[in-house]
Amino acid sequence: MKFALKMALLFTGLAWGNATVLAEEPEFVTNVTVLTGSIIKTTLHGYVMAYGMVEPQPEMQGKPAASSKIATPVMGILAQIHCEEGQAVKKGEVLFELDTRGIDALTAKAEVAVEFAQKNFARKQQLNTTDNVPRKLYDEAEQLLQTARKELLSTQTQRELLRIKAPLSGVVAVIHFKVGEAVGLNTVLAEVINLKRLDVAIRVPSQEAMRIHLQQLVEIGSGAIPVKNSREQAVKQRGVVTFIAAQVDPLNDTVLVRAALNPDSGLRAGQFVSARLRVEERSARLAVPIESVVNKDGVSMIAVVEGDSAKQIAIKTGLREGALIEVAGDTLREGMTVVTQGAYGLPTETRIRVLK
């Protein structure tokens, strides 16, 4: 009996001691380290995003094309090249010459024929004034002279075709042949491009094409990286829509849109670019950093900071531009502080510690 009584007293003491310890332990409170940002009021824009290729401007609205493939009008041997790739040339400047030895021989022969015909005709004219040369002989001499002159003009024209000239002012983009190589009729020797007349051929998804219009501003970015806004210090070029195709390309469900670039854009023909076309503008809208918005069960949430705690509230989102996204809610106002880094996985309401 005494042993049992002692054990009962021992267990009673332990239970009382544990209860005392539990009562003295402080309640555990979550304290999350986060970074914060502010709700701002700003103007946001809606864009259509697309990709395209820099190209010389095609013939359009009465203007000639900004590029030309230089082809040979006759067959021959390439004898001289008066240009090199990357060289600036002027319209009418001789760029290539084909072998002229054959046509030079024909020209010399034609010159001799003209000289003979001229002397023969001059003699008939002189005799006609003194000896009354028959009209038939006079006409034959005159016809022979005209034929000889036409033959000489023909050979001179053919020789001129062997001197291939620049059809426009620009830069020699590429040369395909070397001196001594044989070329055929209509063989492309080189290409000249006017680098001050470039545009971007943009492929816009057909469902977005109805939002595009002529003279619309286009922002161009280099490569496949999307064009950023000024808040991200992105370098971009600008263009203006000059052409919208009337039909959809059935192969990729896109519409061709052309935008003219500034003469000093620095972009090159054949360069792949990203583009965005501004189609909407919303002024005086509340916006937050995109990283502050989280999605829980299909509902967009932001964590609003009050003192040393943060509380999540449901919001509606709108336009996104660069690092900002439009937000709307009954309790939102400009200047409120929201959690940015650390917002994902944050409890509904919790204590926070803001990193400076």
C-alpha positions in Angstrom: 0.0 0.0 0.0 2.8 2.5 0.9 4.5 1.7 -2.4 1.4 2.3 -4.4 0.7 5.6 -2.6 4.2 6.8 -3.4 3.9 6.0 -7.1 0.6 7.9 -7.3 2.1 10.9 -5.7 5.0 10.8 -8.1 2.8 10.7 -11.2 0.7 13.5 -9.8 3.8 15.7 -9.3 5.1 15.0 -12.9 1.7 15.9 -14.4 1.5 19.1 -12.4 5.1 20.0 -13.4 4.4 19.4 -17.1 1.3 21.5 -17.0 3.3 24.3 -15.4 6.0 24.2 -18.1 3.4 24.2 -20.9 1.7 27.2 -19.4 4.9 29.1 -19.2 6.0 28.4 -22.9 5.3 31.3 -25.2 3.0 30.8 -28.2 5.0 30.3 -31.5 4.5 33.1 -34.0 5.5 32.9 -37.7 7.9 35.6 -38.7 8.7 35.6 -42.5 11.5 37.6 -44.0 10.3 39.5 -47.2 11.0 42.4 -49.6 8.4 45.0 -50.2 7.2 47.4 -52.9 4.5 50.0 -53.3 1.2 50.3 -55.1 1.6 53.1 -57.7 -0.7 55.0 -60.0 0.6 55.0 -63.6 -0.3 54.7 -67.3 -0.2 51.2 -68.7 -0.3 50.0 -72.3 -1.6 46.9 -74.0 0.5 45.4 -76.7 0.4 42.8 -79.5 3.6 40.8 -79.4 5.1 39.3 -82.6 8.3 38.4 -84.3 9.7 39.3 -87.7 12.7 39.8 -90.0 14.4 43.0 -91.1 14.1 43.3 -94.9 14.8 46.0 -97.6 11.6 47.8 -98.4 9.7 46.3 -101.3 8.4 48.4 -104.2 5.4 50.2 -102.7 3.4 53.4 -103.2 5.4 54.4 -106.3 8.7 54.0 -104.6 11.2 51.5 -106.1 12.4 48.6 -104.1 15.3 49.2 -101.7 17.3 46.2 -102.9 18.2 44.7 -106.2 19.8 41.4 -107.4 22.3 42.3 -110.1 22.1 39.7 -112.9 23.9 39.3 -116.2 22.0 40.3 -119.3 24.2 38.1 -121.5 26.4 35.0 -121.2 30.1 35.5 -120.8 33.3 35.3 -118.7 33.6 37.6 -115.7 36.6 39.8 -116.5 36.7 42.5 -113.9 35.0 43.2 -110.5 35.0 46.9 -109.5 33.4 46.4 -106.0 33.6 44.4 -102.9 31.2 43.3 -100.2 30.3 46.0 -97.8 31.2 48.8 -100.3 28.9 51.7 -100.8 28.1 52.3 -104.4 26.1 54.9 -106.4 23.4 54.3 -109.0 24.9 53.8 -112.5 28.4 52.9 -111.2 30.1 50.1 -113.1 30.4 47.1 -110.8 31.3 44.2 -113.1 32.7 43.8 -116.6 32.4 40.7 -118.8 35.1 39.7 -121.4 34.8 42.1 -124.3 37.3 40.6 -126.8 34.6 39.0 -129.0 32.4 42.1 -129.2 35.4 44.4 -129.6 36.3 42.5 -132.8 32.7 42.9 -134.1 32.8 46.6 -133.2 36.0 47.1 -135.1 34.6 45.4 -138.1 31.4 47.5 -137.9 33.5 50.7 -137.7 35.4 49.7 -140.9 32.1 49.1 -142.6 30.7 52.5 -141.6 33.9 54.2 -142.8 33.6 52.5 -146.2 29.9 53.2 -146.5 30.5 56.9 -145.6 33.2 57.3 -148.3 31.0 55.5 -150.9 28.0 57.7 -150.1 30.1 60.8 -150.2 31.4 59.8 -153.6 27.9 59.3 -154.9 26.8 62.7 -153.5 29.7 64.3 -155.3 29.1 62.5 -158.6 25.4 63.3 -158.4 26.1 67.0 -158.5 28.3 66.7 -161.6 27.4 63.5 -163.6 23.8 63.0 -162.5 24.3 59.5 -160.9 21.2 57.3 -161.3 18.8 57.6 -158.3 19.0 53.9 -157.6 22.8 53.9 -157.1 22.5 56.9 -154.8 19.7 55.3 -152.7 21.7 52.1 -152.4 24.8 53.9 -151.1 22.6 55.8 -148.6 21.0 52.6 -147.4 24.3 50.8 -147.1 25.5 53.7 -144.8 22.4 53.5 -142.7 22.8 49.7 -142.3 26.5 50.0 -141.4 25.7 52.6 -138.8 22.9 50.4 -137.3 25.3 47.5 -137.1 27.9 49.6 -135.3 25.3 50.9 -132.9 24.2 47.3 -132.2 27.7 46.2 -131.4 28.3 49.2 -129.2 25.1 48.4 -127.3 26.1 44.8 -126.9 29.4 45.9 -125.5 27.7 48.3 -123.1 25.7 45.3 -121.8 29.0 43.7 -120.7 29.5 46.6 -118.3 27.1 45.8 -115.5 26.1 48.8 -113.4 24.5 49.4 -110.0 20.7 49.8 -110.4 20.5 51.8 -107.2 22.6 53.5 -104.6 23.4 51.3 -101.6 25.8 48.8 -100.2 27.0 45.7 -101.9 25.6 43.0 -99.6 27.1 39.9 -101.3 29.1 38.9 -104.4 28.6 35.3 -105.8 31.3 35.0 -108.5 35.0 35.6 -109.0 37.0 36.9 -111.9 37.5 34.3 -114.7 34.3 32.4 -113.9 31.7 31.7 -116.6 28.2 33.2 -116.1 25.0 32.4 -117.9 22.1 34.6 -118.9 20.3 36.2 -115.9 22.9 34.8 -113.5 22.8 36.8 -110.2 26.3 38.2 -109.6 25.6 40.3 -106.4 22.9 42.1 -104.4 22.8 45.8 -103.5 20.8 47.1 -100.6 19.9 50.6 -99.5 20.4 50.3 -95.7 18.6 53.6 -95.1 15.3 52.0 -96.4 14.7 49.0 -94.2 11.5 47.7 -92.7 10.4 44.8 -90.5 8.2 42.1 -91.9 6.2 41.1 -88.8 3.9 38.0 -88.6 1.0 38.9 -86.4 -1.5 36.2 -85.1 -4.7 36.5 -87.1 -6.9 37.0 -84.0 -4.8 40.1 -83.1 -4.5 41.6 -86.6 -7.8 43.5 -86.3 -6.2 45.6 -83.6 -3.5 46.8 -85.9 -3.8 49.9 -88.1 -1.6 52.0 -90.4 0.8 54.5 -88.9 0.7 52.6 -85.6 3.9 52.7 -83.5 6.0 49.6 -83.4 8.8 48.9 -80.8 11.5 46.6 -82.1 13.9 44.5 -80.0 16.9 42.6 -81.2 16.7 38.8 -81.2 14.0 36.6 -79.6 14.1 38.5 -76.3 10.7 40.4 -75.9 10.9 44.1 -76.0 11.0 45.6 -72.5 9.7 48.9 -71.3 11.6 52.0 -70.2 11.4 51.0 -66.6 13.7 48.1 -67.3 16.1 50.3 -69.3 15.7 48.3 -72.4 17.2 49.6 -75.7 14.7 49.5 -78.5 14.1 50.8 -82.0 10.9 52.3 -83.2 9.0 51.9 -86.5 5.7 52.8 -88.0 3.2 50.4 -89.7 3.1 51.0 -93.4 1.4 47.9 -94.7 -1.2 45.3 -93.5 -1.8 42.2 -95.7 -5.4 41.6 -96.7 -5.3 37.9 -96.2 -4.2 35.4 -93.6 -1.3 33.0 -94.3 -3.0 29.5 -94.0 0.3 27.9 -93.1 0.8 29.7 -89.8 -2.4 31.6 -89.3 -0.7 35.0 -89.3 -1.1 38.3 -91.1 1.9 40.1 -92.7 2.5 43.5 -91.3 5.3 45.8 -92.4 6.8 48.6 -90.3 9.3 51.1 -91.7 12.4 51.7 -89.6 14.3 54.9 -89.0 17.3 55.3 -91.4 19.7 55.2 -88.5 18.2 52.2 -86.8 21.4 50.2 -86.9 19.6 47.0 -87.7 20.7 44.8 -90.6 18.8 43.0 -93.4 18.1 39.4 -92.4 18.2 40.2 -88.7 15.6 38.4 -86.5 13.7 40.7 -84.2 10.9 40.8 -81.7 8.2 43.5 -81.9 5.3 44.9 -80.0 2.6 47.1 -81.3 0.7 49.3 -78.9 -3.0 48.7 -79.1 -4.3 50.1 -75.8 -3.6 52.8 -73.2 -5.0 53.0 -69.7 -4.2 56.1 -67.6 -4.2 56.6 -63.8 -4.4 52.9 -63.0 -3.1 51.2 -59.8 -0.2 48.8 -60.5 2.2 46.6 -58.4 5.3 44.7 -59.2 4.4 41.5 -61.0 6.2 39.3 -58.4 3.8 40.5 -55.7 0.8 38.8 -57.2 0.2 35.2 -56.4 -2.5 32.8 -57.4 -4.4 30.6 -54.9 -7.1 28.3 -56.1 -7.7 30.5 -59.2 -7.9 33.8 -57.2 -5.2 36.5 -57.5 -3.9 37.7 -54.2 -1.5 40.4 -52.9 -0.1 40.7 -49.3 -0.6 44.2 -48.0 1.8 45.3 -45.3 0.5 47.0 -42.1 3.1 47.6 -39.5 5.1 44.4 -38.9 2.5 42.0 -40.4 1.1 41.2 -43.8 -2.4 40.2 -44.8 -3.4 38.7 -48.1 -6.4 40.2 -50.0 -8.1 39.2 -53.2 -7.6 41.4 -56.2 -8.4 41.6 -59.9 -5.6 42.0 -62.4 -5.5 43.8 -65.7 -2.9 44.9 -68.1 0.7 43.8 -67.7 3.5 46.0 -68.9 7.1 45.0 -68.2 7.6 44.5 -64.5 4.2 46.0 -63.5 0.7 44.6 -63.5 -2.6 46.5 -63.1 -4.6 45.7 -59.9 -8.0 46.6 -58.7 -9.8 46.1 -55.3 -12.1 48.0 -53.0 -9.5 48.5 -50.3 -6.5 49.3 -52.6 -5.0 52.8 -52.8 -1.9 54.4 -54.1 1.1 54.2 -51.8 0.2 51.0 -49.9 3.1 48.7 -49.2 2.9 45.1 -50.6 5.1 42.1 -50.3 7.2 41.4 -53.4 9.9 38.8 -52.9 8.5 36.2 -50.5 4.9 36.6 -51.4 4.6 33.1 -52.8 3.7 30.6 -50.0 3.0 33.4 -47.5 0.4 32.5 -44.9 -3.0 34.4 -45.1 -1.9 36.6 -42.2 1.5 36.6 -40.6 4.2 38.6 -38.9 7.0 39.7 -41.3 10.5 41.1 -41.2 11.3 43.4 -44.1 14.8 43.3 -45.5 16.2 46.8 -46.2 
